[in-house]
């Protein structure tokens, strides 16, 4: 209930900053709805992936820094 809306808020703020400093919108108007759908889906899938990784490696904390680095590279 917190992570997904937080992700969407950050993405909306990111697009707001891009529009604020770039008056010419870099995307055509017909591509905006699919872009929004992809961003929503990406947000949900990344949050679920983080929870899956946290649940999987909750018991053993020996390699948590390596997995964090790999997750950052994959993202």
PDB file with SEQRES, HELIX, SHEET and CRYST1 records, atoms N, CA, C and O in Angstrom:
SEQRES   1 A   75  UNK UNK UNK UNK UNK UNK UNK UNK UNK UNK UNK UNK UNK          
SEQRES   2 A   75  UNK UNK UNK UNK UNK UNK UNK UNK UNK UNK UNK UNK UNK          
SEQRES   3 A   75  UNK UNK UNK UNK UNK UNK UNK UNK UNK UNK UNK UNK UNK          
SEQRES   4 A   75  UNK UNK UNK UNK UNK UNK UNK UNK UNK UNK UNK UNK UNK          
SEQRES   5 A   75  UNK UNK UNK UNK UNK UNK UNK UNK UNK UNK UNK UNK UNK          
SEQRES   6 A   75  UNK UNK UNK UNK UNK UNK UNK UNK UNK UNK                      
HELIX    1 AA1 UNK A    3  UNK A   21  1                                  19    
HELIX    2 AA2 UNK A   29  UNK A   31  5                                   3    
HELIX    3 AA3 UNK A   32  UNK A   56  1                                  25    
HELIX    4 AA4 UNK A   64  UNK A   74  1                                  11    
CRYST1    1.000    1.000    1.000  90.00  90.00  90.00 P 1           1          
ATOM      1  N   UNK A   1       0.812  -1.211   0.000  1.00  0.00           N  
ATOM      2  CA  UNK A   1       0.000   0.000   0.000  1.00  0.00           C  
ATOM      3  C   UNK A   1       0.849   1.265   0.000  1.00  0.00           C  
ATOM      4  O   UNK A   1       0.350   2.350  -0.300  1.00  0.00           O  
ATOM      5  N   UNK A   2       2.118   1.130   0.332  1.00  0.00           N  
ATOM      6  CA  UNK A   2       2.975   2.309   0.398  1.00  0.00           C  
ATOM      7  C   UNK A   2       3.962   2.360  -0.761  1.00  0.00           C  
ATOM      8  O   UNK A   2       4.184   3.422  -1.343  1.00  0.00           O  
ATOM      9  N   UNK A   3       4.548   1.228  -1.095  1.00  0.00           N  
ATOM     10  CA  UNK A   3       5.653   1.232  -2.064  1.00  0.00           C  
ATOM     11  C   UNK A   3       5.216   1.585  -3.480  1.00  0.00           C  
ATOM     12  O   UNK A   3       5.877   2.377  -4.152  1.00  0.00           O  
ATOM     13  N   UNK A   4       4.116   1.011  -3.936  1.00  0.00           N  
ATOM     14  CA  UNK A   4       3.683   1.265  -5.316  1.00  0.00           C  
ATOM     15  C   UNK A   4       3.247   2.724  -5.504  1.00  0.00           C  
ATOM     16  O   UNK A   4       3.696   3.353  -6.462  1.00  0.00           O  
ATOM     17  N   UNK A   5       2.390   3.300  -4.634  1.00  0.00           N  
ATOM     18  CA  UNK A   5       2.069   4.729  -4.818  1.00  0.00           C  
ATOM     19  C   UNK A   5       3.289   5.636  -4.666  1.00  0.00           C  
ATOM     20  O   UNK A   5       3.379   6.671  -5.327  1.00  0.00           O  
ATOM     21  N   UNK A   6       4.221   5.255  -3.805  1.00  0.00           N  
ATOM     22  CA  UNK A   6       5.442   6.051  -3.674  1.00  0.00           C  
ATOM     23  C   UNK A   6       6.247   6.024  -4.968  1.00  0.00           C  
ATOM     24  O   UNK A   6       6.768   7.054  -5.397  1.00  0.00           O  
ATOM     25  N   UNK A   7       6.353   4.848  -5.593  1.00  0.00           N  
ATOM     26  CA  UNK A   7       7.061   4.737  -6.868  1.00  0.00           C  
ATOM     27  C   UNK A   7       6.374   5.590  -7.936  1.00  0.00           C  
ATOM     28  O   UNK A   7       7.032   6.320  -8.677  1.00  0.00           O  
ATOM     29  N   UNK A   8       5.032   5.489  -8.009  1.00  0.00           N  
ATOM     30  CA  UNK A   8       4.300   6.272  -9.012  1.00  0.00           C  
ATOM     31  C   UNK A   8       4.448   7.774  -8.765  1.00  0.00           C  
ATOM     32  O   UNK A   8       4.534   8.555  -9.713  1.00  0.00           O  
ATOM     33  N   UNK A   9       4.475   8.172  -7.502  1.00  0.00           N  
ATOM     34  CA  UNK A   9       4.666   9.590  -7.179  1.00  0.00           C  
ATOM     35  C   UNK A   9       6.035  10.063  -7.643  1.00  0.00           C  
ATOM     36  O   UNK A   9       6.161  11.144  -8.217  1.00  0.00           O  
ATOM     37  N   UNK A  10       7.053   9.260  -7.397  1.00  0.00           N  
ATOM     38  CA  UNK A  10       8.396   9.647  -7.834  1.00  0.00           C  
ATOM     39  C   UNK A  10       8.499   9.713  -9.355  1.00  0.00           C  
ATOM     40  O   UNK A  10       9.156  10.604  -9.892  1.00  0.00           O  
ATOM     41  N   UNK A  11       7.859   8.781 -10.048  1.00  0.00           N  
ATOM     42  CA  UNK A  11       7.878   8.814 -11.516  1.00  0.00           C  
ATOM     43  C   UNK A  11       7.158  10.050 -12.034  1.00  0.00           C  
ATOM     44  O   UNK A  11       7.637  10.696 -12.966  1.00  0.00           O  
ATOM     45  N   UNK A  12       6.018  10.386 -11.447  1.00  0.00           N  
ATOM     46  CA  UNK A  12       5.283  11.586 -11.874  1.00  0.00           C  
ATOM     47  C   UNK A  12       6.095  12.848 -11.607  1.00  0.00           C  
ATOM     48  O   UNK A  12       6.106  13.764 -12.429  1.00  0.00           O  
ATOM     49  N   UNK A  13       6.770  12.903 -10.469  1.00  0.00           N  
ATOM     50  CA  UNK A  13       7.631  14.049 -10.185  1.00  0.00           C  
ATOM     51  C   UNK A  13       8.796  14.122 -11.171  1.00  0.00           C  
ATOM     52  O   UNK A  13       9.204  15.211 -11.574  1.00  0.00           O  
ATOM     53  N   UNK A  14       9.326  12.969 -11.555  1.00  0.00           N  
ATOM     54  CA  UNK A  14      10.414  12.952 -12.527  1.00  0.00           C  
ATOM     55  C   UNK A  14       9.946  13.523 -13.868  1.00  0.00           C  
ATOM     56  O   UNK A  14      10.638  14.342 -14.474  1.00  0.00           O  
ATOM     57  N   UNK A  15       8.763  13.085 -14.330  1.00  0.00           N  
ATOM     58  CA  UNK A  15       8.238  13.631 -15.573  1.00  0.00           C  
ATOM     59  C   UNK A  15       7.910  15.117 -15.436  1.00  0.00           C  
ATOM     60  O   UNK A  15       8.071  15.878 -16.390  1.00  0.00           O  
ATOM     61  N   UNK A  16       7.454  15.525 -14.268  1.00  0.00           N  
ATOM     62  CA  UNK A  16       7.184  16.941 -14.030  1.00  0.00           C  
ATOM     63  C   UNK A  16       8.432  17.792 -14.133  1.00  0.00           C  
ATOM     64  O   UNK A  16       8.400  18.884 -14.701  1.00  0.00           O  
ATOM     65  N   UNK A  17       9.531  17.299 -13.587  1.00  0.00           N  
ATOM     66  CA  UNK A  17      10.799  18.035 -13.675  1.00  0.00           C  
ATOM     67  C   UNK A  17      11.281  18.086 -15.120  1.00  0.00           C  
ATOM     68  O   UNK A  17      11.790  19.114 -15.569  1.00  0.00           O  
ATOM     69  N   UNK A  18      11.126  16.996 -15.843  1.00  0.00           N  
ATOM     70  CA  UNK A  18      11.514  16.995 -17.257  1.00  0.00           C  
ATOM     71  C   UNK A  18      10.700  18.025 -18.032  1.00  0.00           C  
ATOM     72  O   UNK A  18      11.249  18.771 -18.843  1.00  0.00           O  
ATOM     73  N   UNK A  19       9.400  18.067 -17.786  1.00  0.00           N  
ATOM     74  CA  UNK A  19       8.557  19.042 -18.482  1.00  0.00           C  
ATOM     75  C   UNK A  19       8.839  20.472 -18.038  1.00  0.00           C  
ATOM     76  O   UNK A  19       8.721  21.406 -18.832  1.00  0.00           O  
ATOM     77  N   UNK A  20       9.211  20.645 -16.779  1.00  0.00           N  
ATOM     78  CA  UNK A  20       9.499  21.979 -16.267  1.00  0.00           C  
ATOM     79  C   UNK A  20      10.732  22.583 -16.932  1.00  0.00           C  
ATOM     80  O   UNK A  20      10.744  23.766 -17.273  1.00  0.00           O  
ATOM     81  N   UNK A  21      11.760  21.772 -17.111  1.00  0.00           N  
ATOM     82  CA  UNK A  21      13.001  22.283 -17.679  1.00  0.00           C  
ATOM     83  C   UNK A  21      13.120  22.084 -19.190  1.00  0.00           C  
ATOM     84  O   UNK A  21      14.049  22.605 -19.807  1.00  0.00           O  
ATOM     85  N   UNK A  22      12.198  21.344 -19.789  1.00  0.00           N  
ATOM     86  CA  UNK A  22      12.206  21.133 -21.229  1.00  0.00           C  
ATOM     87  C   UNK A  22      10.811  21.461 -21.757  1.00  0.00           C  
ATOM     88  O   UNK A  22       9.921  20.614 -21.691  1.00  0.00           O  
ATOM     89  N   UNK A  23      10.603  22.657 -22.276  1.00  0.00           N  
ATOM     90  CA  UNK A  23       9.257  23.044 -22.720  1.00  0.00           C  
ATOM     91  C   UNK A  23       8.743  22.226 -23.907  1.00  0.00           C  
ATOM     92  O   UNK A  23       7.533  22.148 -24.119  1.00  0.00           O  
ATOM     93  N   UNK A  24       9.624  21.630 -24.668  1.00  0.00           N  
ATOM     94  CA  UNK A  24       9.204  20.778 -25.781  1.00  0.00           C  
ATOM     95  C   UNK A  24       9.108  19.361 -25.253  1.00  0.00           C  
ATOM     96  O   UNK A  24      10.115  18.777 -24.853  1.00  0.00           O  
ATOM     97  N   UNK A  25       7.901  18.800 -25.248  1.00  0.00           N  
ATOM     98  CA  UNK A  25       7.699  17.460 -24.698  1.00  0.00           C  
ATOM     99  C   UNK A  25       8.406  16.455 -25.590  1.00  0.00           C  
ATOM    100  O   UNK A  25       8.156  16.426 -26.795  1.00  0.00           O  
ATOM    101  N   UNK A  26       9.294  15.618 -25.024  1.00  0.00           N  
ATOM    102  CA  UNK A  26      10.107  14.721 -25.858  1.00  0.00           C  
ATOM    103  C   UNK A  26       9.350  13.517 -26.414  1.00  0.00           C  
ATOM    104  O   UNK A  26       9.927  12.730 -27.166  1.00  0.00           O  
ATOM    105  N   UNK A  27       8.078  13.354 -26.065  1.00  0.00           N  
ATOM    106  CA  UNK A  27       7.300  12.198 -26.496  1.00  0.00           C  
ATOM    107  C   UNK A  27       6.070  12.704 -27.245  1.00  0.00           C  
ATOM    108  O   UNK A  27       5.464  13.701 -26.850  1.00  0.00           O  
ATOM    109  N   UNK A  28       5.704  12.022 -28.319  1.00  0.00           N  
ATOM    110  CA  UNK A  28       4.505  12.417 -29.063  1.00  0.00           C  
ATOM    111  C   UNK A  28       3.257  12.059 -28.275  1.00  0.00           C  
ATOM    112  O   UNK A  28       3.289  11.172 -27.421  1.00  0.00           O  
ATOM    113  N   UNK A  29       2.159  12.745 -28.557  1.00  0.00           N  
ATOM    114  CA  UNK A  29       0.949  12.595 -27.743  1.00  0.00           C  
ATOM    115  C   UNK A  29       0.319  11.213 -27.859  1.00  0.00           C  
ATOM    116  O   UNK A  29      -0.309  10.760 -26.903  1.00  0.00           O  
ATOM    117  N   UNK A  30       0.459  10.529 -28.979  1.00  0.00           N  
ATOM    118  CA  UNK A  30      -0.165   9.215 -29.120  1.00  0.00           C  
ATOM    119  C   UNK A  30       0.601   8.132 -28.372  1.00  0.00           C  
ATOM    120  O   UNK A  30       0.081   7.032 -28.190  1.00  0.00           O  
ATOM    121  N   UNK A  31       1.831   8.419 -27.931  1.00  0.00           N  
ATOM    122  CA  UNK A  31       2.601   7.427 -27.189  1.00  0.00           C  
ATOM    123  C   UNK A  31       2.477   7.570 -25.671  1.00  0.00           C  
ATOM    124  O   UNK A  31       3.023   6.750 -24.933  1.00  0.00           O  
ATOM    125  N   UNK A  32       1.776   8.589 -25.197  1.00  0.00           N  
ATOM    126  CA  UNK A  32       1.665   8.818 -23.754  1.00  0.00           C  
ATOM    127  C   UNK A  32       0.841   7.738 -23.052  1.00  0.00           C  
ATOM    128  O   UNK A  32       1.305   7.231 -22.030  1.00  0.00           O  
ATOM    129  N   UNK A  33      -0.360   7.345 -23.530  1.00  0.00           N  
ATOM    130  CA  UNK A  33      -1.109   6.294 -22.805  1.00  0.00           C  
ATOM    131  C   UNK A  33      -0.364   4.956 -22.680  1.00  0.00           C  
ATOM    132  O   UNK A  33      -0.356   4.380 -21.593  1.00  0.00           O  
ATOM    133  N   UNK A  34       0.262   4.438 -23.750  1.00  0.00           N  
ATOM    134  CA  UNK A  34       1.044   3.206 -23.542  1.00  0.00           C  
ATOM    135  C   UNK A  34       2.216   3.400 -22.578  1.00  0.00           C  
ATOM    136  O   UNK A  34       2.568   2.483 -21.836  1.00  0.00           O  
ATOM    137  N   UNK A  35       2.820   4.590 -22.590  1.00  0.00           N  
ATOM    138  CA  UNK A  35       3.913   4.881 -21.666  1.00  0.00           C  
ATOM    139  C   UNK A  35       3.428   4.836 -20.221  1.00  0.00           C  
ATOM    140  O   UNK A  35       4.113   4.290 -19.356  1.00  0.00           O  
ATOM    141  N   UNK A  36       2.269   5.399 -19.956  1.00  0.00           N  
ATOM    142  CA  UNK A  36       1.709   5.392 -18.605  1.00  0.00           C  
ATOM    143  C   UNK A  36       1.396   3.964 -18.170  1.00  0.00           C  
ATOM    144  O   UNK A  36       1.678   3.593 -17.031  1.00  0.00           O  
ATOM    145  N   UNK A  37       0.825   3.168 -19.051  1.00  0.00           N  
ATOM    146  CA  UNK A  37       0.517   1.773 -18.726  1.00  0.00           C  
ATOM    147  C   UNK A  37       1.803   0.993 -18.426  1.00  0.00           C  
ATOM    148  O   UNK A  37       1.841   0.196 -17.488  1.00  0.00           O  
ATOM    149  N   UNK A  38       2.840   1.220 -19.211  1.00  0.00           N  
ATOM    150  CA  UNK A  38       4.111   0.535 -18.972  1.00  0.00           C  
ATOM    151  C   UNK A  38       4.742   0.966 -17.648  1.00  0.00           C  
ATOM    152  O   UNK A  38       5.316   0.135 -16.944  1.00  0.00           O  
ATOM    153  N   UNK A  39       4.646   2.232 -17.303  1.00  0.00           N  
ATOM    154  CA  UNK A  39       5.206   2.720 -16.047  1.00  0.00           C  
ATOM    155  C   UNK A  39       4.464   2.116 -14.859  1.00  0.00           C  
ATOM    156  O   UNK A  39       5.088   1.729 -13.871  1.00  0.00           O  
ATOM    157  N   UNK A  40       3.140   2.032 -14.948  1.00  0.00           N  
ATOM    158  CA  UNK A  40       2.357   1.429 -13.866  1.00  0.00           C  
ATOM    159  C   UNK A  40       2.738  -0.041 -13.707  1.00  0.00           C  
ATOM    160  O   UNK A  40       2.960  -0.507 -12.590  1.00  0.00           O  
ATOM    161  N   UNK A  41       2.814  -0.765 -14.809  1.00  0.00           N  
ATOM    162  CA  UNK A  41       3.203  -2.168 -14.747  1.00  0.00           C  
ATOM    163  C   UNK A  41       4.611  -2.363 -14.242  1.00  0.00           C  
ATOM    164  O   UNK A  41       4.871  -3.296 -13.483  1.00  0.00           O  
ATOM    165  N   UNK A  42       5.529  -1.498 -14.648  1.00  0.00           N  
ATOM    166  CA  UNK A  42       6.912  -1.599 -14.185  1.00  0.00           C  
ATOM    167  C   UNK A  42       7.001  -1.347 -12.682  1.00  0.00           C  
ATOM    168  O   UNK A  42       7.746  -2.026 -11.976  1.00  0.00           O  
ATOM    169  N   UNK A  43       6.245  -0.378 -12.202  1.00  0.00           N  
ATOM    170  CA  UNK A  43       6.251  -0.070 -10.770  1.00  0.00           C  
ATOM    171  C   UNK A  43       5.792  -1.242  -9.935  1.00  0.00           C  
ATOM    172  O   UNK A  43       6.424  -1.581  -8.935  1.00  0.00           O  
ATOM    173  N   UNK A  44       4.702  -1.864 -10.334  1.00  0.00           N  
ATOM    174  CA  UNK A  44       4.187  -3.022  -9.603  1.00  0.00           C  
ATOM    175  C   UNK A  44       5.178  -4.180  -9.672  1.00  0.00           C  
ATOM    176  O   UNK A  44       5.434  -4.830  -8.659  1.00  0.00           O  
ATOM    177  N   UNK A  45       5.735  -4.445 -10.841  1.00  0.00           N  
ATOM    178  CA  UNK A  45       6.638  -5.584 -10.973  1.00  0.00           C  
ATOM    179  C   UNK A  45       7.939  -5.379 -10.204  1.00  0.00           C  
ATOM    180  O   UNK A  45       8.464  -6.339  -9.640  1.00  0.00           O  
ATOM    181  N   UNK A  46       8.472  -4.173 -10.164  1.00  0.00           N  
ATOM    182  CA  UNK A  46       9.706  -3.924  -9.416  1.00  0.00           C  
ATOM    183  C   UNK A  46       9.468  -4.074  -7.921  1.00  0.00           C  
ATOM    184  O   UNK A  46      10.295  -4.653  -7.218  1.00  0.00           O  
ATOM    185  N   UNK A  47       8.351  -3.561  -7.431  1.00  0.00           N  
ATOM    186  CA  UNK A  47       8.054  -3.686  -6.004  1.00  0.00           C  
ATOM    187  C   UNK A  47       7.870  -5.154  -5.630  1.00  0.00           C  
ATOM    188  O   UNK A  47       8.382  -5.598  -4.602  1.00  0.00           O  
ATOM    189  N   UNK A  48       7.148  -5.908  -6.449  1.00  0.00           N  
ATOM    190  CA  UNK A  48       6.978  -7.329  -6.167  1.00  0.00           C  
ATOM    191  C   UNK A  48       8.299  -8.088  -6.242  1.00  0.00           C  
ATOM    192  O   UNK A  48       8.525  -9.009  -5.457  1.00  0.00           O  
ATOM    193  N   UNK A  49       9.174  -7.717  -7.172  1.00  0.00           N  
ATOM    194  CA  UNK A  49      10.482  -8.355  -7.266  1.00  0.00           C  
ATOM    195  C   UNK A  49      11.321  -8.070  -6.025  1.00  0.00           C  
ATOM    196  O   UNK A  49      12.017  -8.959  -5.534  1.00  0.00           O  
ATOM    197  N   UNK A  50      11.265  -6.856  -5.519  1.00  0.00           N  
ATOM    198  CA  UNK A  50      12.013  -6.510  -4.312  1.00  0.00           C  
ATOM    199  C   UNK A  50      11.508  -7.328  -3.131  1.00  0.00           C  
ATOM    200  O   UNK A  50      12.307  -7.826  -2.336  1.00  0.00           O  
ATOM    201  N   UNK A  51      10.175  -7.475  -3.006  1.00  0.00           N  
ATOM    202  CA  UNK A  51       9.631  -8.277  -1.919  1.00  0.00           C  
ATOM    203  C   UNK A  51      10.007  -9.747  -2.075  1.00  0.00           C  
ATOM    204  O   UNK A  51      10.284 -10.425  -1.085  1.00  0.00           O  
ATOM    205  N   UNK A  52      10.018 -10.235  -3.291  1.00  0.00           N  
ATOM    206  CA  UNK A  52      10.409 -11.621  -3.529  1.00  0.00           C  
ATOM    207  C   UNK A  52      11.864 -11.859  -3.143  1.00  0.00           C  
ATOM    208  O   UNK A  52      12.179 -12.856  -2.494  1.00  0.00           O  
ATOM    209  N   UNK A  53      12.735 -10.966  -3.532  1.00  0.00           N  
ATOM    210  CA  UNK A  53      14.147 -11.096  -3.187  1.00  0.00           C  
ATOM    211  C   UNK A  53      14.338 -10.979  -1.677  1.00  0.00           C  
ATOM    212  O   UNK A  53      15.124 -11.727  -1.096  1.00  0.00           O  
ATOM    213  N   UNK A  54      13.630 -10.049  -1.036  1.00  0.00           N  
ATOM    214  CA  UNK A  54      13.749  -9.895   0.415  1.00  0.00           C  
ATOM    215  C   UNK A  54      13.255 -11.146   1.137  1.00  0.00           C  
ATOM    216  O   UNK A  54      13.855 -11.563   2.127  1.00  0.00           O  
ATOM    217  N   UNK A  55      12.177 -11.744   0.658  1.00  0.00           N  
ATOM    218  CA  UNK A  55      11.664 -12.955   1.290  1.00  0.00           C  
ATOM    219  C   UNK A  55      12.603 -14.131   1.071  1.00  0.00           C  
ATOM    220  O   UNK A  55      12.821 -14.930   1.982  1.00  0.00           O  
ATOM    221  N   UNK A  56      13.151 -14.243  -0.111  1.00  0.00           N  
ATOM    222  CA  UNK A  56      14.032 -15.361  -0.446  1.00  0.00           C  
ATOM    223  C   UNK A  56      15.312 -15.335   0.383  1.00  0.00           C  
ATOM    224  O   UNK A  56      15.770 -16.377   0.852  1.00  0.00           O  
ATOM    225  N   UNK A  57      15.883 -14.165   0.563  1.00  0.00           N  
ATOM    226  CA  UNK A  57      17.164 -14.046   1.246  1.00  0.00           C  
ATOM    227  C   UNK A  57      17.023 -13.474   2.654  1.00  0.00           C  
ATOM    228  O   UNK A  57      17.966 -12.887   3.184  1.00  0.00           O  
ATOM    229  N   UNK A  58      15.860 -13.641   3.255  1.00  0.00           N  
ATOM    230  CA  UNK A  58      15.651 -13.139   4.605  1.00  0.00           C  
ATOM    231  C   UNK A  58      16.469 -13.933   5.619  1.00  0.00           C  
ATOM    232  O   UNK A  58      16.986 -13.357   6.576  1.00  0.00           O  
ATOM    233  N   UNK A  59      16.593 -15.229   5.427  1.00  0.00           N  
ATOM    234  CA  UNK A  59      17.282 -16.085   6.401  1.00  0.00           C  
ATOM    235  C   UNK A  59      18.800 -15.857   6.387  1.00  0.00           C  
ATOM    236  O   UNK A  59      19.401 -15.629   7.437  1.00  0.00           O  
ATOM    237  N   UNK A  60      19.407 -15.918   5.221  1.00  0.00           N  
ATOM    238  CA  UNK A  60      20.857 -15.770   5.142  1.00  0.00           C  
ATOM    239  C   UNK A  60      21.247 -14.375   4.723  1.00  0.00           C  
ATOM    240  O   UNK A  60      20.892 -13.933   3.631  1.00  0.00           O  
ATOM    241  N   UNK A  61      21.965 -13.681   5.567  1.00  0.00           N  
ATOM    242  CA  UNK A  61      22.360 -12.306   5.276  1.00  0.00           C  
ATOM    243  C   UNK A  61      23.815 -12.191   4.835  1.00  0.00           C  
ATOM    244  O   UNK A  61      24.364 -11.089   4.821  1.00  0.00           O  
ATOM    245  N   UNK A  62      24.439 -13.287   4.480  1.00  0.00           N  
ATOM    246  CA  UNK A  62      25.866 -13.247   4.178  1.00  0.00           C  
ATOM    247  C   UNK A  62      26.167 -12.576   2.838  1.00  0.00           C  
ATOM    248  O   UNK A  62      27.211 -11.939   2.697  1.00  0.00           O  
ATOM    249  N   UNK A  63      25.280 -12.702   1.857  1.00  0.00           N  
ATOM    250  CA  UNK A  63      25.550 -12.163   0.521  1.00  0.00           C  
ATOM    251  C   UNK A  63      24.628 -11.003   0.160  1.00  0.00           C  
ATOM    252  O   UNK A  63      24.380 -10.764  -1.022  1.00  0.00           O  
ATOM    253  N   UNK A  64      24.119 -10.283   1.145  1.00  0.00           N  
ATOM    254  CA  UNK A  64      23.133  -9.254   0.836  1.00  0.00           C  
ATOM    255  C   UNK A  64      23.713  -8.106   0.016  1.00  0.00           C  
ATOM    256  O   UNK A  64      22.991  -7.506  -0.780  1.00  0.00           O  
ATOM    257  N   UNK A  65      24.990  -7.783   0.184  1.00  0.00           N  
ATOM    258  CA  UNK A  65      25.582  -6.677  -0.580  1.00  0.00           C  
ATOM    259  C   UNK A  65      25.782  -7.063  -2.039  1.00  0.00           C  
ATOM    260  O   UNK A  65      25.614  -6.237  -2.936  1.00  0.00           O  
ATOM    261  N   UNK A  66      26.133  -8.293  -2.266  1.00  0.00           N  
ATOM    262  CA  UNK A  66      26.297  -8.765  -3.642  1.00  0.00           C  
ATOM    263  C   UNK A  66      24.955  -8.767  -4.351  1.00  0.00           C  
ATOM    264  O   UNK A  66      24.864  -8.345  -5.504  1.00  0.00           O  
ATOM    265  N   UNK A  67      23.896  -9.244  -3.668  1.00  0.00           N  
ATOM    266  CA  UNK A  67      22.570  -9.268  -4.292  1.00  0.00           C  
ATOM    267  C   UNK A  67      22.034  -7.864  -4.511  1.00  0.00           C  
ATOM    268  O   UNK A  67      21.336  -7.618  -5.495  1.00  0.00           O  
ATOM    269  N   UNK A  68      22.346  -6.941  -3.613  1.00  0.00           N  
ATOM    270  CA  UNK A  68      21.932  -5.559  -3.820  1.00  0.00           C  
ATOM    271  C   UNK A  68      22.587  -4.977  -5.064  1.00  0.00           C  
ATOM    272  O   UNK A  68      21.937  -4.292  -5.854  1.00  0.00           O  
ATOM    273  N   UNK A  69      23.866  -5.250  -5.234  1.00  0.00           N  
ATOM    274  CA  UNK A  69      24.585  -4.771  -6.403  1.00  0.00           C  
ATOM    275  C   UNK A  69      24.021  -5.387  -7.684  1.00  0.00           C  
ATOM    276  O   UNK A  69      23.839  -4.689  -8.681  1.00  0.00           O  
ATOM    277  N   UNK A  70      23.747  -6.676  -7.659  1.00  0.00           N  
ATOM    278  CA  UNK A  70      23.175  -7.343  -8.838  1.00  0.00           C  
ATOM    279  C   UNK A  70      21.798  -6.784  -9.158  1.00  0.00           C  
ATOM    280  O   UNK A  70      21.471  -6.574 -10.326  1.00  0.00           O  
ATOM    281  N   UNK A  71      20.978  -6.537  -8.122  1.00  0.00           N  
ATOM    282  CA  UNK A  71      19.645  -5.961  -8.360  1.00  0.00           C  
ATOM    283  C   UNK A  71      19.742  -4.577  -8.989  1.00  0.00           C  
ATOM    284  O   UNK A  71      18.960  -4.242  -9.879  1.00  0.00           O  
ATOM    285  N   UNK A  72      20.697  -3.773  -8.533  1.00  0.00           N  
ATOM    286  CA  UNK A  72      20.871  -2.443  -9.122  1.00  0.00           C  
ATOM    287  C   UNK A  72      21.283  -2.557 -10.584  1.00  0.00           C  
ATOM    288  O   UNK A  72      20.788  -1.801 -11.419  1.00  0.00           O  
ATOM    289  N   UNK A  73      22.172  -3.479 -10.907  1.00  0.00           N  
ATOM    290  CA  UNK A  73      22.585  -3.671 -12.300  1.00  0.00           C  
ATOM    291  C   UNK A  73      21.436  -4.132 -13.179  1.00  0.00           C  
ATOM    292  O   UNK A  73      21.281  -3.661 -14.305  1.00  0.00           O  
ATOM    293  N   UNK A  74      20.626  -5.061 -12.661  1.00  0.00           N  
ATOM    294  CA  UNK A  74      19.497  -5.579 -13.443  1.00  0.00           C  
ATOM    295  C   UNK A  74      18.447  -4.500 -13.674  1.00  0.00           C  
ATOM    296  O   UNK A  74      17.865  -4.409 -14.754  1.00  0.00           O  
ATOM    297  N   UNK A  75      18.211  -3.683 -12.648  1.00  0.00           N  
ATOM    298  CA  UNK A  75      17.192  -2.631 -12.775  1.00  0.00           C  
ATOM    299  C   UNK A  75      17.617  -1.606 -13.793  1.00  0.00           C  
ATOM    300  O   UNK A  75      16.891  -0.643 -14.039  1.00  0.00           O  
TER     301      UNK A  75                                                      
END                                                                             
